[in-house]
């Protein structure tokens, strides 16, 4: 099996960090780990590369952390901070000369095909726009040689998707994990989990809630993501138990346990 590499393109909440016109200690921090673009990752095994979500920062992210191709896009849900970079996929259509498949649940795909109807079709490629093919996720599926298992999660009252790829699982934008989804999170080497801030929030895990969930799931290593400007990387890292850490933009992980 090829080694899987995860690259964190962005690790921040919907407004990014720093926020516009904010002078708080995190937004004015000189620590690069406190500068967070909107949350997105790539997963690659050297043969197949998957992008999860297309944030408004996508162009900047992929200039900073480039990939040679995008074989598919997986969408967790259709909130603005996870979809509005979709037009920048067209550069990969030009490079790859093919239509890119995008995967999501029915609600997400309905939103995408409604907002970006010009990007979806089956005819000749039009390089003035993205060229995408919508595929509804109803169970396990493959992108080339990568096997992907969707994980149903709740983001407030909205059903969203997490994804398991091998011994890695990605669960952003979540404040409740249904009981039946825990079975899909057993035996993980790496779990990535939402941890917005210290205070509780109606649609995201707080830091304490995320720690509780991480202990319950018991992956070999858990990394928190989607942090607001209320999380300071150094200060709040001191609150974390062993085997739990914060992500940061540019962090790379592999399933052998190494990171850079």
C-alpha positions as CSV (number, residue, x, y, z in Angstrom):
1,X,0.0,0.0,0.0
2,X,1.3,3.5,-0.9
3,X,2.1,5.8,2.0
4,X,-0.7,8.4,2.4
5,X,0.3,12.1,2.9
6,X,-2.0,14.7,4.4
7,X,-1.3,18.4,3.8
8,X,-3.2,21.1,5.7
9,X,-3.9,23.9,3.2
10,X,-5.9,25.8,5.8
11,X,-6.9,25.3,9.4
12,X,-9.0,28.3,10.3
13,X,-12.7,29.1,10.8
14,X,-15.0,30.7,8.3
15,X,-13.5,34.2,8.6
16,X,-9.9,33.0,8.6
17,X,-7.3,34.2,11.1
18,X,-6.4,37.1,11.4
19,X,-9.9,38.6,11.1
20,X,-10.3,41.8,9.2
21,X,-9.7,44.8,11.5
22,X,-9.1,42.7,14.7
23,X,-6.3,43.7,17.1
24,X,-6.6,40.7,19.5
25,X,-3.4,38.9,20.6
26,X,-3.9,36.0,18.1
27,X,-4.8,38.2,15.1
28,X,-1.7,40.3,15.7
29,X,0.6,37.3,16.6
30,X,3.9,36.9,14.9
31,X,3.6,33.1,15.2
32,X,2.9,31.7,11.7
33,X,0.8,28.9,13.3
34,X,-1.8,31.6,14.3
35,X,-2.3,32.6,10.7
36,X,-5.0,30.3,9.3
37,X,-6.6,30.2,5.9
38,X,-10.0,28.6,5.6
39,X,-10.1,24.8,6.4
40,X,-9.1,22.4,3.6
41,X,-6.7,19.5,3.0
42,X,-5.2,17.4,0.3
43,X,-4.7,13.7,0.7
44,X,-2.2,11.9,-1.6
45,X,-0.5,8.6,-2.0
46,X,1.9,9.7,-4.8
47,X,-0.4,8.4,-7.4
48,X,-3.8,9.8,-6.5
49,X,-4.5,13.3,-5.0
50,X,-7.8,14.2,-3.4
51,X,-8.8,17.8,-2.4
52,X,-11.3,18.1,0.5
53,X,-13.4,21.3,0.0
54,X,-12.7,24.3,-2.1
55,X,-12.3,27.3,0.2
56,X,-12.3,31.0,-0.9
57,X,-8.5,30.8,-0.2
58,X,-8.0,27.8,-2.6
59,X,-5.9,29.7,-5.2
60,X,-3.5,31.0,-2.6
61,X,-3.4,27.7,-0.8
62,X,-2.4,25.7,-3.9
63,X,0.2,28.3,-4.8
64,X,1.7,27.9,-1.4
65,X,1.2,24.1,-1.2
66,X,1.1,22.9,-4.8
67,X,-0.2,19.5,-6.1
68,X,0.5,18.2,-9.6
69,X,-3.2,17.2,-10.2
70,X,-6.6,16.9,-8.5
71,X,-8.2,13.5,-9.2
72,X,-11.4,14.3,-7.2
73,X,-12.8,16.8,-4.8
74,X,-14.7,15.6,-1.7
75,X,-17.1,18.1,-0.1
76,X,-18.0,17.9,3.6
77,X,-20.9,20.4,3.1
78,X,-21.9,23.5,1.2
79,X,-21.2,26.4,3.5
80,X,-19.5,29.3,1.8
81,X,-16.1,28.8,3.5
82,X,-16.0,25.3,2.0
83,X,-17.1,25.8,-1.6
84,X,-16.5,29.3,-2.9
85,X,-13.1,28.6,-4.4
86,X,-14.7,26.1,-6.8
87,X,-13.9,28.3,-9.9
88,X,-10.2,27.8,-9.4
89,X,-10.6,24.1,-10.2
90,X,-10.6,25.1,-13.9
91,X,-6.8,25.4,-13.9
92,X,-6.7,21.7,-13.2
93,X,-9.1,21.0,-16.1
94,X,-6.7,22.7,-18.4
95,X,-3.7,20.8,-17.1
96,X,-5.5,17.4,-16.9
97,X,-7.7,17.8,-20.0
98,X,-10.5,16.0,-18.1
99,X,-13.6,16.6,-16.1
100,X,-13.0,16.5,-12.3
101,X,-15.4,14.4,-10.2
102,X,-16.8,16.0,-7.1
103,X,-18.4,13.9,-4.3
104,X,-20.9,15.0,-1.7
105,X,-24.2,14.1,-0.1
106,X,-27.4,15.0,-1.9
107,X,-27.9,18.3,-0.1
108,X,-24.4,19.5,-0.9
109,X,-24.6,18.5,-4.5
110,X,-28.0,20.2,-4.9
111,X,-26.4,23.4,-3.6
112,X,-23.3,23.2,-5.8
113,X,-25.2,22.4,-9.0
114,X,-27.6,25.2,-8.2
115,X,-25.1,27.9,-7.4
116,X,-22.5,26.8,-10.0
117,X,-24.7,25.2,-12.7
118,X,-22.3,26.4,-15.4
119,X,-19.6,24.1,-14.0
120,X,-21.5,20.8,-14.3
121,X,-22.2,18.9,-17.6
122,X,-21.3,16.0,-19.8
123,X,-20.4,17.7,-23.1
124,X,-17.1,19.1,-24.4
125,X,-14.8,20.8,-22.0
126,X,-15.0,24.5,-21.7
127,X,-11.8,25.9,-20.2
128,X,-13.4,29.3,-19.4
129,X,-15.2,27.6,-16.5
130,X,-14.7,24.6,-14.2
131,X,-15.6,21.3,-15.7
132,X,-17.0,19.1,-13.0
133,X,-19.1,15.9,-12.6
134,X,-21.3,15.5,-9.5
135,X,-21.4,12.1,-7.8
136,X,-23.7,11.5,-4.8
137,X,-22.1,9.7,-1.9
138,X,-24.3,6.9,-0.6
139,X,-21.6,4.6,0.8
140,X,-18.0,3.6,0.4
141,X,-16.4,4.6,-2.9
142,X,-13.0,4.6,-4.6
143,X,-11.0,7.4,-6.3
144,X,-8.5,5.5,-8.3
145,X,-6.6,3.4,-5.8
146,X,-7.8,5.3,-2.7
147,X,-10.8,3.8,-0.8
148,X,-13.0,6.3,1.0
149,X,-15.7,5.7,3.6
150,X,-18.1,8.6,4.3
151,X,-18.9,9.3,8.0
152,X,-22.2,11.0,8.8
153,X,-21.9,13.9,11.2
154,X,-24.0,16.7,12.5
155,X,-23.1,20.4,12.1
156,X,-25.9,21.9,14.2
157,X,-29.0,20.4,12.6
158,X,-27.3,19.9,9.2
159,X,-26.0,16.5,8.2
160,X,-22.4,16.8,6.9
161,X,-19.8,14.3,5.9
162,X,-16.5,13.3,7.4
163,X,-14.2,10.9,5.5
164,X,-12.1,7.9,6.4
165,X,-9.2,7.0,4.1
166,X,-7.3,4.0,5.4
167,X,-6.4,4.7,9.1
168,X,-7.0,8.4,8.7
169,X,-10.3,10.2,9.4
170,X,-11.2,13.8,8.8
171,X,-14.1,15.3,10.7
172,X,-14.4,19.1,10.4
173,X,-17.5,21.3,11.1
174,X,-19.1,19.0,13.6
175,X,-20.7,19.3,17.0
176,X,-22.3,15.9,17.3
177,X,-21.2,12.4,16.2
178,X,-24.1,10.0,15.8
179,X,-23.7,6.7,17.7
180,X,-23.6,4.7,14.5
181,X,-20.7,6.7,13.1
182,X,-18.4,5.8,16.0
183,X,-17.9,2.4,14.5
184,X,-16.3,4.0,11.4
185,X,-13.8,5.8,13.7
186,X,-12.3,2.7,15.4
187,X,-8.6,1.8,15.1
188,X,-7.4,5.2,13.6
189,X,-3.8,6.2,13.4
190,X,-4.8,9.8,12.8
191,X,-8.0,11.7,13.5
192,X,-8.6,15.3,12.5
193,X,-11.4,16.9,14.5
194,X,-13.2,20.2,14.8
195,X,-12.2,22.4,17.8
196,X,-13.5,25.9,17.3
197,X,-12.8,27.8,20.6
198,X,-13.0,27.4,24.4
199,X,-16.6,28.6,24.7
200,X,-19.4,26.2,23.5
201,X,-20.9,26.8,20.1
202,X,-24.2,25.6,18.5
203,X,-22.6,24.0,15.5
204,X,-18.9,23.2,16.4
205,X,-17.2,21.3,19.1
206,X,-15.6,23.5,21.8
207,X,-12.1,22.7,22.8
208,X,-13.2,20.7,25.9
209,X,-15.8,18.8,23.8
210,X,-13.2,18.0,21.2
211,X,-10.8,16.7,23.8
212,X,-13.6,14.5,25.3
213,X,-14.5,13.1,21.8
214,X,-10.8,12.5,21.0
215,X,-10.4,10.5,24.2
216,X,-13.5,8.5,23.4
217,X,-12.4,7.7,19.8
218,X,-8.9,7.0,21.0
219,X,-6.9,7.4,17.8
220,X,-3.2,7.0,18.0
221,X,-3.0,10.8,17.4
222,X,-5.7,13.4,17.1
223,X,-5.2,16.8,15.5
224,X,-7.7,19.7,16.0
225,X,-8.7,21.9,13.1
226,X,-11.1,24.8,12.2
227,X,-9.8,27.1,15.0
228,X,-11.0,30.6,15.5
229,X,-8.9,33.6,16.6
230,X,-9.8,32.6,20.2
231,X,-7.3,29.8,20.0
232,X,-3.7,30.7,20.4
233,X,-1.4,27.8,19.2
234,X,1.1,27.9,22.0
235,X,-1.1,29.0,24.9
236,X,-3.9,26.4,24.1
237,X,-1.5,23.6,23.2
238,X,-0.6,23.6,26.9
239,X,-4.1,22.5,27.7
240,X,-4.0,19.5,25.4
241,X,-3.5,15.9,26.7
242,X,-0.8,13.6,25.3
243,X,-1.5,12.4,21.7
244,X,-3.6,15.6,20.9
245,X,-2.2,18.6,19.0
246,X,-3.4,21.5,16.9
247,X,-3.0,21.6,13.2
248,X,-1.5,24.6,11.4
249,X,-1.4,25.8,7.8
250,X,1.3,23.8,5.9
251,X,1.5,20.9,8.4
252,X,2.0,17.6,6.6
253,X,1.3,14.2,8.1
254,X,1.7,10.6,6.9
255,X,0.3,7.4,8.2
256,X,3.7,6.3,9.4
257,X,3.4,8.9,12.1
258,X,5.8,11.5,11.0
259,X,5.0,15.2,10.5
260,X,6.7,18.4,9.1
